[in-house]
Amino acid sequence: MSIVLVGSTSGSVTLQEPAVAGTSVLTLPVGTGTAVVNGVNSAVVSGTAVASTSGTSIDFTGIPSWVKRITVMFNGVSTSGSSGWILQIGAGSVDATSYTSHAVYTGVSTGGSSATTGYVIVPALAGVGTNSYTGTNVLTIISSNTWVQSNAASLAQEAQLYAIIGAGSKTLSGTLDRIRITTLNGTDTFDAGSINILYE
């Protein structure tokens, strides 16, 4: 036996029982959203790419309360000065305190930076204004409103290439709804590239 649900304008959905004996149960979760069908996960939502070519920060707001993982993607991003970069999260407003975060770079030289004002995504590195940063930062909720972060990226500084890795954690007082990418000094401006997010 099959059940056919006909759309209000066009198309239909058919619920088909398996071709073997036995009882099958389909339990729908409480809430709203879109089901995963044949490996196509429409629950992964892409934001709108933002040109990181001006301003001292790039914000993504309106992140839904059901989100458990966020991927922040950078493509050829650069700033005007030598300050390191941080990623901040918030619930209602951006939170700039009580992060535990560290990132390191390795290449022709090595080094690193720590911060409590945000997740370090680019350590302070001489000449960072001439750099091109490409990679991803992943934020995952581990419990309640505690978010852990990891990043992996490449950094091109003139003729030199560096690899960057980092990690951190932060507990918010409420449900995450926004992300900000800015610099440690808060004054260097973005001058190249683009940034986008995926959330699920």
N, C-alpha and C positions, 0 to 999 in steps of 0.2 A: 504494500500500500504506500502511496506517495501523497504528500500534501504540497499543493502548489499555491504560492502566494503571488498574486498578480499586482504589479505596480500600478499606481494611480494614473500614470501617463503611458508608460511602456515598460517592457521587461517583466521578468518573473523570477522567483526563487523557488526551487523544488527541494523539499526535504524528503530524502529517499532512505528507506530502511536498508540495513545491510542484507546481503544475499545469503546469509548463514542463519541457522537457528539460534535463538537466544533473545535476550532483551537488552536494548541499548537505551541509555538515558543521556539526553543533552540538557545540561544545567547551565543556564545563563547567569552570569554574575550580576550582582546588584550594581546599578550605575548606568552611565551612558558611555558610548564609544563605538568603535568599529571593530568587528571581528577579524581575525587573521584567517585568510582563506588560501590554501595551497601555497603556503610560504610567503604570500604577499602580505606584509605587515603594514597596513595603513595607519596603525597606531603610532608609527614614527612620523613626527610632524617636522617639516622643515620651516625655519623662519625665513625672513627676507634678507638677502645679503645686503650688508651696509658697506658703502665705500669708506674706508678708513683713511681719508685724504684731508681731513680737517678736524679741528676741535681737540680738546684735552682728554676726552673720554668717549667711549662708544657704549650705548646702553641697549639692552633688550629687556622689555617689560611685558607684562601680561602673560607670564608663564603660568599655565594652569596648575591647580592645586594637586592634581593626580600624578604629576610628573615625578618619576623616580630616577631618571638618568638624563643628563644633558651633555651633548658634545658641542664644544665651541671650536669652530674651524677658522684657521687663519691662512690667507693666501697672499704672500708677498707684502706683509704689513711692515711699515717702517714709521719711525718718529723723528722729530727734528733735533733731538738732543741725546745725551749720554745716560739718562736715567734708566734704571730697570723698569720692567712693566709688571703690573699686578692685575689679577682678576678678582672682583669683589661680588658678593651675592647679598641679597636682602629680602626682607619680608615687609612690604609697605614702603621701605626706604632702604637705600644702600647702607650696609653695615661695614664700617671701616675699623673694627677692633677685634681683638682676641682670635686672630687666625694663628694656626701653627703651619708654617710653610717654608720650604726650602727648594731651591733649584740650582743645578750645576750645569756648566758647559764644559765641553772638551773639544780640542782641535789642535791648533798650533800652540795654544796655551790652555790652561784650565783654571776654573774659579767657580764661585757660587755666591748666592745671596739668600738671606732669610728675611722674613717679614711677618709682622703681626697685623698689618693693615690690609692684607689681601693675600691671595695665593700668588706666589712668584711665578710668572710665566717666562720672563726674560731676565736673567740676572744682570746686575749692573756690569757693563762691559764697555771699555773705552771705544768711542766711535760708534755707539749704538745707533746714532742718527743716520749712518750710512748702511745700516743693516737691512736685510730683507728676511722676515720671519715667516715660515710656513710650517704648519703642523696642527695638532689637535690638543685640546684640553678636555678631559672627561670628568664630570661631576656626578657622583652617585650618592644617593641617600642611604646611610647605613643604619640609622635608627632615629625615630622621631624626627627632629629637624637638624640632625647632624649630617653634614655633607663632606665626603672625602673627595679629593681631587688628585688627578695625575696628568702629567703632560709629557709629550714627546714631540720634538720639532727639530727643524734644521734652521740654522741662522747663517746667512751669507753676509760676511763683512768684507766689502771690497773683493779681493781675490781669495780670501780665506773662508773656509767652511767650518762651522761648529755644529755639534749635536747638543741638544738641551734635553734634560730630563728633570722632573720635579714632582713633588707631592705635597699634600697638606690636608688639613681638616678645619672645620668651622661649624659651630652649633649656633643656629639662629633662634630667636625668641618666638618665631612664628613660621608659617609656611612660606617657603621660597617662592617669589614671584618676579624676580628681576636679577639681571647680571650686568655688571659694568666692567669694561676693560679700560684701564687708565695706566698712568705711570707713577712710580714711587714719589717723584717730586711734585706731581700734579700740575706741572706747567708745560712740559714738552708737548708738542702737538703731533697728531698723526698726519702723515704726509704721503702715504702710498698704500695700496693693497685693498683688501676687502675681508670682512668678517661675517660669519653666519653661524646659526645654531641649529641643531637637531634636538628634539626632546621626545621622550617616550616614557 
